[in-house]
Amino acid sequence: MAKWVYAFGGGFAEGGLADRDLIGGKGAGLAEMSALGLPVPPGFTLSTEIGRLYLASGHVFPDGLADEVDGALAAVGRIAGRRFGDARDPLLVSVRSGAAVSMPGMMDTVLNLGLNDETVEGLARVSGDRRFAFDSYRRFIQMYGHVVLGLDHGLFEEKLEDYKLARGLVLDGELAAEDWQAVSDLFKGLVIEETDAAFPQAPTAQLWGAIRAVISSWNNPRAVAYRRMNAIAGDAGTAVTVQAMVFGNLGETSATGVAFTRNPSTGEKILWGEFLPNAQGEDVVAGTRTPQDLTERARQETGSEAASLESLMPEAFAAFSAVADRLERHHRDMLDLEFTIERGRLWMLQVRPAKRTIRAALRSAVEMAGEGLISRAEAVARIEPRTLDQLLHPTIDPENGADLFARGLPASPGAASGAVVFTPDEAELARTQGRKVILVRVETSPEDVHGMHAARGILTTRGGMTSHAAVVARGMGKPCVSGAGGIRVDFKAGTMTAGGRTIRRGDTITIDGGTGQVLIGAVPLREPELSGDFATLMRWADDFRTLKIRTNVDTPADARAARSFGAEGIGLCRTEHMFFDQRRIAVVREMILAETPAARADALARLLPMQRTDFASLFEIMSGLPVTVRLLDPPLHEFLPTGDAEIEELSAAMGIPPARIRARSEALAEANPMLGHRGVRLAISFPEIVEMQIRAILEAALDVGEASGRPVELEIMVPLVASKAELDLIYQRIRAAEAQVVRLHGRAPRYELGTMIELPRAALAAGDLARSASFFSFGTNDLTQTTFGISRDDAAPFLNAYLALGLMPSDPFATLDETGVGELIRIATERGRAVRPGLKIGVCGEHGGDPASIRFFAGLDFDYVSCSPFRVPVARLAAAQAALARAGITGAGLPASAEAPAV
Amino acid sequence: MAKWVYAFGGGFAEGGLADRDLIGGKGAGLAEMSALGLPVPPGFTLSTEIGRLYLASGHVFPDGLADEVDGALAAVGRIAGRRFGDARDPLLVSVRSGAAVSMPGMMDTVLNLGLNDETVEGLARVSGDRRFAFDSYRRFIQMYGHVVLGLDHGLFEEKLEDYKLARGLVLDGELAAEDWQAVSDLFKGLVIEETDAAFPQAPTAQLWGAIRAVISSWNNPRAVAYRRMNAIAGDAGTAVTVQAMVFGNLGETSATGVAFTRNPSTGEKILWGEFLPNAQGEDVVAGTRTPQDLTERARQETGSEAASLESLMPEAFAAFSAVADRLERHHRDMLDLEFTIERGRLWMLQVRPAKRTIRAALRSAVEMAGEGLISRAEAVARIEPRTLDQLLHPTIDPENGADLFARGLPASPGAASGAVVFTPDEAELARTQGRKVILVRVETSPEDVHGMHAARGILTTRGGMTSHAAVVARGMGKPCVSGAGGIRVDFKAGTMTAGGRTIRRGDTITIDGGTGQVLIGAVPLREPELSGDFATLMRWADDFRTLKIRTNVDTPADARAARSFGAEGIGLCRTEHMFFDQRRIAVVREMILAETPAARADALARLLPMQRTDFASLFEIMSGLPVTVRLLDPPLHEFLPTGDAEIEELSAAMGIPPARIRARSEALAEANPMLGHRGVRLAISFPEIVEMQIRAILEAALDVGEASGRPVELEIMVPLVASKAELDLIYQRIRAAEAQVVRLHGRAPRYELGTMIELPRAALAAGDLARSASFFSFGTNDLTQTTFGISRDDAAPFLNAYLALGLMPSDPFATLDETGVGELIRIATERGRAVRPGLKIGVCGEHGGDPASIRFFAGLDFDYVSCSPFRVPVARLAAAQAALARAGITGAGLPASAEAPAV
């Protein structure tokens, strides 16, 4: 016969920690503590299978379950020394949910179950506290009425308020035993009024009603929403734990509390928590009384006048301290505990891994490794890589109140304050004047990049997490809030409005790109700290990983930042970003608008020294580390001005009629620029641009290599390649440009030639491409766009709906789609290596900084991933975890969430 | 030792027809004729391997070749009874190129080789014609001087003209033997002047010079360009045939001529050709004398007064007739022959398959099958499917002179005349007034479709072979010339200008979409004829094919045309095309601009009966054949007006402020609409549109099925699907709409649900998709776009360069790219069938009408291809050929070109 009920208590337990899926997190923790001989009120758990069967069968329990429950309940009674339903000395129980994955507060609980008009008298007698007994009874009726019978809480509160009003009572504490008895009667009357049935008096009927309600609460809207937000499967179902009640509200030697084995904010190894004397758990949560500190030290630090548990109940405290210590050593992790002290006796009610801040996660992991509690590998495996992002940027000090103006998407982490400006030119002017500004745009385009560089942060009212603003800001490591649709910008008036309030040009705001908040005024920020535990853990991570971490940068500032974060080279240098510099864009435009080869050559000749200088700086900073330079990629129309004013300006500067500029712009315009005249197609149409770029790259490498004595490890790659024929033609032109460098300088630096793989066809033709290319760099942004047929710029209106409807597990531009895009990558990797065994393979799309994607790339034995500078630490850690996972070491089961503890 | 030289002559030959690759087409033909015992002047062929070795080695011949040539030359002498270089009775030879694939006139030839100051006297003596001997000598010097020594023809012509002028001579015929001798001397002097070396007198030196020159002419610019245009490999090289000269210019009993075994224009079985008495081959080509008819019948038909060969030299004619007949029976094909009659004796100089018109190809194939010369399968295999296009449309009568205004791309075949209009509304107005017009646009968009329907033909000044105009016009079977970049349109003035000439609104022009010509005035047209040989051959083709041919149509007129061309169902009905109808677009716009679900529902309710009528007509016409309906695909902004005038109009009609229309348009605008909010994504965002479409489809099918007693074979498919989750959601909505139909009507028709495969991800996830979809339809247009990352709308600027540079073998939007797109199709087909063995698979992209692509689809055992109506016959034939090719029956080696014969 199937087993559905798992008992625990009295130093014994069926099941333990390993059985979370079967008996839920709560049940597993209680079973484990019970088996360890710790003081746990006896109880039993109905398995998650029962939960699933019940929901799937149309609310029917399997035959035999009732017998199992009866048996388990009798066993609980034997241990507790009381019988369920015994009118003289009743056993009361709690009925709680417990899913495999913690969903705190999302499902329902019933306490004090087993009370009725008879047993309440028994409880009064045995406890010697009639007021306690009737208070418990009315609480039970209210809770049961709400959870099981579906009545509104407010109805009960009203009755209680009416009662108090009629008698001139204000605080609950003023009600005596008789009052609570009267209230209980009123509540029972309410149940009859509302349900046309009496409040169930039979304890067994109460029990089954509660079990059914708790199981069904798996599908309440709150729980469904939580699962969707946290990507928890909807068909796992919940277990139900039925446990003997203990009471923290049985007078001054009773108490109830919660504790963490270490400080969940800082990670410091000190018992940390709070308690309430003479109270039940719900009082702590309700917040009507102020909880007191657990330890004397904490009391002194907070300057509280209320006694600590340590001083108030030294014996119980000592017992709890010992239990906490034993549990942490047993679980080898920082824990979140719940306990009750009933007339001086300690009872443990819950144990689970503690939610903690990233700082606490780092410190506890490093210190536990120091204490020998866990290995360094386990310490590394326990940190969720994404959470590192919070450490690398200034953040809003959560201690400070803030005035929320609007909310957008958390597009690029970090917080920044500054005066509002509405154009990139204003931003640039402000920088030259030493003023800090936040650039506000509807959306950004490459023409805004100089303004984005000049600003402290970027706020857009349109565009998603992968809009131009978001991608560029992340690349720059600058805070960005995107798609703040509630804000309306009036550029002419120089104002923005949201929720009826208006901010003017020059007013100060603060944006938090980690949360999407836009705040009024300058909010105090907390600066990042990259030494200490962070540095230690990253060093350990580096010892484990094999994947190299490079960075996608185009500017010296970004390159320096990336090296400080541990980048081991540049995996993507986008040469076009250099073109957008204010001083250069004019020459670039001349080059594009040139009507003769001679005019174009002239403009290119002026660009050459500029590009050479750019490359030289990057090569110097990277000092012998590999640098991958990508040839010009975007369609030329991206460089041309579009607004009338800008066209007039360019016209005046170049002495070309505006109409001709407009005509050329229109001639270059494309219906689908993403699939247009760009990448290698430009290199084929405009050989002279390739020639200039190659000269600039090779000459810079030559100079830096000779000046520094360290040869530049140079890699040149061609974007948007679809076939070997394209690659061969460009390689031929590159070799020709090299020959020119040799003619001019007598020599040329060594370099490797590779290709981007960013089109499905390139992935399929990878065997061919590998005959010519000595390395592959996967451009997963474009590859995702073409594989899915989704433009990142246009995806927002439907992609959000897709995610909400569960049609996609995650945004494919954030986390690699393994089924489609991943398969093309696998195919390309296999075919490329089959032809050229030593083929170097890396990735330079946004996915290079995404932990789940990095695990995938590591699984294919990539040589490196390349990501934006601020993602480098994330990638280092994720790469280490990928290597550890292959060796069987994971942080699973002990989630170190970034969420601050709820208490 | 390798063999490089292949001899023929005297009833013997080394090699034959099967050796075209080795000894070239010319050499193979001569060898074959010689082996058949036909009168062929003896000679030998240097293999193509020699050509390749010579060019690859830097112009060096392998050791031993000279000996082989000497031996072969001696053998020729023995058969001819003359020795090469013999001063008394010299053997003269011709040296000609001969590639495996015919490249007529592209490479060089030297005749009369072996003449020098001594042998010319011997020739004079033996021939008894001193004038002939010195005329031959001067011709040789000129030809050799040009081909081998690189001198300009003009230099020789000048000398000759000066000589004639000085002596008052006008015609060449007036020059006597002495004159030609003097001219020979002048020519030799010219050679010394220009080359600083005497004209080579040693026949062996002459021979090797000529061989080198002929081999090298493989790489002359003319030949290179020809190969590029005709997709002939550049590394095949040419063979060289050295053959004893025979002379058609040895008096009145000599002649030279060319002939076809059947009429190359009509295919009629009658010897057809022309000759010149007393002339050499080059005289026929030069066109200075009018050639005479071969047969009496032809002479009578043309009304020529010059005698026919049949009457002039009856014996030689009879001999030639017999040879021609024997050769046709031997080759089992219509042939192109060259012959010379030397003093009454017939010599055959060339045999090759005849170039012929498509009419001649059809008639000769059908008649040869009737004669039992070839099988029906071979007849079917011999017709190039593309050429059928010419038969299905009116064409410009080539007999008529025409005034060329400009030239564009041959975007959609057929010719049409009409008055020029510049807007779709003018076109529509003209139709209601019964006027024929040609719609001229810079480029077209979906808003122009009603005007395209109303016009007789479409001319655009921008856009390629796969632009909107081209694709839509082909779909409609309407003539279209696209991308006529030389024309400048002035819409305000209502004029268009090209080459300094201006055409005004209302002026009549004629366009030929088969050639890209734009002609001034109304040029007479030749109407298509689909019966007779065409019908016979198509009937035969249908017997051989297994692939079904469906059609892509949206209107009743197209559906009827497609059935008349033999379509076996509709493979793609684009429901959105129905939306563009003038009467409906307003309602569609209301639906899109609706600001409440109720307003949208109202507009949809008005669209429902319209769509139902549309579907009902198509179902009726298809009368029980399968019909595949695709749900709405294009992004909604395509339906909104863009011009101010149109917006004002819509604003007035709908009572919505223009600003709101503009705002909605802008909100819907996309950076890359091809990768945007379209296809299944629309169906997900706007369930009410799906609901309306499904109701319209099912109700129409119900009505037609019951009225006709023939149930509609209905297939519904979802566009732009990337994952099974999308498909399942839409299927669920379709089932819900079906349930609604059942509620309303008590029943619903049967239908199948399938998916388009037009994204790489869909191809990779095909196994998943096949779990839900019961058929696949490959949308190869979109699949090509995403696989290559190339937008068809934007490809022209670089795709043409790609084709010119040889970076792509062909336009991937015209002929399927088998390496990339084809592999995805293969993967999808395998995975889909692995999951669902009976999975129905078809293709509905443009490639469904391309013969090479059809061969690929047939190879994967597709169930059907679907193409535009006018491509249906092409597809039927191509499908038959694909089936025959798998059985080993091809038309290869006997190309039936559409090109008219050059003579």
Interface residues (C-beta under 8 A of the other chain):
Chain A: E670 A671 N672 P673 M674 L675 G676 H677 R681 I684 S685 L720 A722 S723 A725 E726 L729 E758 L759 P760 R761 L764 A765 D768 D782 Q785 T786 T787 F788 G789 I790 S791 D793 D794 P797 F798 A801 Y802 L805 G806 L807 M808 D817 T819 G820 V821 E823 L824
Chain B: E670 A671 N672 P673 M674 L675 G676 H677 R681 I684 S685 L720 A722 S723 A725 E726 L729 E758 L759 P760 R761 L764 A765 D768 D782 Q785 T786 T787 F788 G789 I790 S791 D793 D794 P797 F798 A801 Y802 L805 G806 L807 M808 D817 T819 G820 V821 E823 L824
